[in-house]
């Protein structure tokens, strides 16, 4: 592993343990050249995923991009960082288990929305507003109206 401080390629692992999510390994590393210390994480990757955009453009799946979009939706919400990491790991595992290397961006968006709907409805609406490209306040109202349970009809008798 290359040292992020001096670029030396001969770094040493000083400590290795499972990360909080138990699906990755946290390694503390030391560079004998500059004495720098840094942390790396190692995750299992079942396959290289490719995202197929709506316009047909293809790009490699980026876990960090997925995590950033989820963190933006959950900004200032009472969700712990560990829970977000578990959510991202679960989504990635689900995508990898689809058995396909090419995954439509719409499918990824649907899975993220399903996950957020179970965790936090405010984050769900935030993510949906970007994913579904809301243009006006009416779009929000219509979407939120779909979330509300139907009200029972009153009998005026």
C-alpha positions in Angstrom: 0.0 0.0 0.0 1.4 3.4 -1.0 2.0 5.9 1.7 -0.3 8.9 1.2 2.3 11.2 2.7 5.6 10.4 0.9 4.5 7.9 -1.8 6.7 5.1 -0.5 5.3 1.7 -1.6 6.7 -0.3 1.2 4.4 0.3 4.2 3.8 -2.0 7.1 0.5 -3.2 8.7 0.7 -2.5 12.5 -2.9 -3.5 13.5 -5.7 -5.3 11.7 -9.2 -5.8 13.0 -12.8 -6.1 11.7 -14.5 -2.7 11.2 -17.7 -1.8 13.0 -19.8 -3.1 10.2 -18.1 -6.5 10.2 -18.0 -6.6 6.4 -14.6 -4.9 6.1 -11.2 -5.0 7.7 -9.6 -1.9 9.3 -5.8 -1.8 9.0 -3.5 0.7 10.7 -0.4 1.2 8.7 3.0 2.7 9.2 5.5 4.1 6.7 9.1 3.4 7.7 10.3 6.1 5.3 8.5 9.1 6.7 7.0 7.6 9.9 3.5 8.5 8.8 0.6 6.5 10.1 -2.7 6.0 8.2 -5.8 3.7 8.1 -7.0 1.6 5.2 -10.2 -0.4 4.8 -10.5 -3.7 2.9 -13.8 -4.9 1.6 -15.0 -8.0 -0.3 -15.9 -7.1 -3.9 -17.9 -9.9 -5.6 -17.8 -8.4 -9.0 -17.0 -5.2 -10.9 -20.3 -3.4 -11.3 -21.1 -1.0 -14.2 -23.8 1.6 -14.0 -25.8 2.2 -17.1 -27.2 5.8 -17.1 -30.5 6.8 -18.6 -28.7 8.2 -21.7 -26.9 4.9 -22.2 -23.6 6.1 -20.9 -21.7 3.5 -18.8 -19.5 4.1 -15.9 -17.9 2.0 -13.1 -20.0 1.7 -10.0 -18.6 4.1 -7.3 -19.4 3.1 -3.7 -18.3 6.5 -2.4 -20.7 8.3 -4.8 -23.5 6.2 -3.5 -22.5 6.9 0.1 -22.3 10.6 -0.5 -25.8 10.8 -2.0 -27.2 8.9 0.9 -25.3 11.1 3.4 -26.7 14.2 1.7 -30.3 12.8 2.0 -29.6 12.0 5.7 -27.9 15.3 6.5 -29.0 16.7 9.9 -31.2 13.6 10.5 -30.8 11.5 13.7 -29.1 8.5 11.9 -25.7 7.3 13.2 -22.7 7.0 10.9 -22.5 3.3 11.6 -26.1 2.8 10.5 -25.4 4.7 7.3 -22.3 2.5 6.6 -24.5 -0.6 7.2 -27.1 0.8 4.8 -24.5 1.4 2.1 -22.9 -2.0 2.5 -26.4 -3.7 2.4 -27.2 -1.8 -0.9 -23.9 -2.8 -2.4 -24.4 -6.5 -1.4 -27.8 -6.4 -2.9 -26.5 -4.9 -6.2 -23.8 -7.5 -6.3 -26.2 -10.3 -5.6 -28.4 -9.4 -8.6 -26.1 -11.5 -10.7 -25.5 -8.9 -13.3 -22.5 -6.7 -13.9 -24.5 -4.0 -15.8 -27.0 -2.3 -13.5 -29.4 0.5 -14.6 -29.1 3.7 -12.6 -32.9 3.6 -12.2 -32.5 0.2 -10.4 -29.9 1.6 -8.0 -32.2 4.6 -7.3 -35.1 2.3 -6.6 -33.1 0.2 -4.1 -31.8 3.4 -2.4 -35.3 4.7 -2.1 -36.7 1.4 -0.7 -33.9 1.5 1.9 -34.4 5.1 2.9 -38.2 4.7 3.1 -37.6 2.1 5.9 -35.0 4.2 7.7 -36.2 7.8 7.5 -39.1 9.3 5.6 -37.6 12.8 5.4 -34.4 11.5 3.8 -36.6 9.4 1.5 -38.4 12.5 0.3 -35.1 14.4 -0.1 -33.6 11.6 -2.2 -36.8 11.2 -4.2 -36.8 14.9 -5.0 -33.5 14.6 -6.8 -34.0 11.1 -8.2 -37.5 11.9 -9.6 -36.3 15.4 -10.6 -39.0 17.4 -8.8 -39.6 20.8 -10.5 -42.2 22.5 -8.3 -43.7 22.4 -4.8 -46.7 20.5 -6.3 -44.3 17.6 -7.1 -43.4 17.4 -3.4 -47.1 17.6 -2.3 -48.1 14.9 -4.7 -45.3 12.6 -3.5 -45.9 13.2 0.2 -49.6 12.6 -0.3 -48.8 9.2 -1.6 -46.9 8.5 1.6 -49.8 9.3 3.9 -52.2 6.6 4.8 -55.7 7.1 3.3 -58.1 8.8 5.7 -61.3 6.9 6.5 -64.5 8.4 5.1 -66.8 9.8 7.7 -70.4 8.8 7.9 -72.5 12.0 8.2 -75.5 10.1 9.5 
